Amino acid sequence: MKVSRDIGEPIQLGVVKKEEQEEAKILDMQTVERYVKKINGREKILHNIWNIISREPAFQEEIEK
């Protein structure tokens, strides 16, 4: 929870997950934090791969083909 400077009250945020055969449910913060860590980890890996590829223009061209 964070306090909004505009209204001065805590803002409650709920994350809803829905699988195909399940009912939608609000996820607890620990579950949300695990998802965020996974997403951030994948982004970091892709960023590092791109940095390596971008240093080798010939390799980059080959991958784009």
Secondary structure, 3 states (H helix, E strand, C coil): CEECCCCCCEECCCEEECCCCCCCEEECHHHHHHHHHHHHHHHHHHHHHHHHHHCCHHHHHHHHC
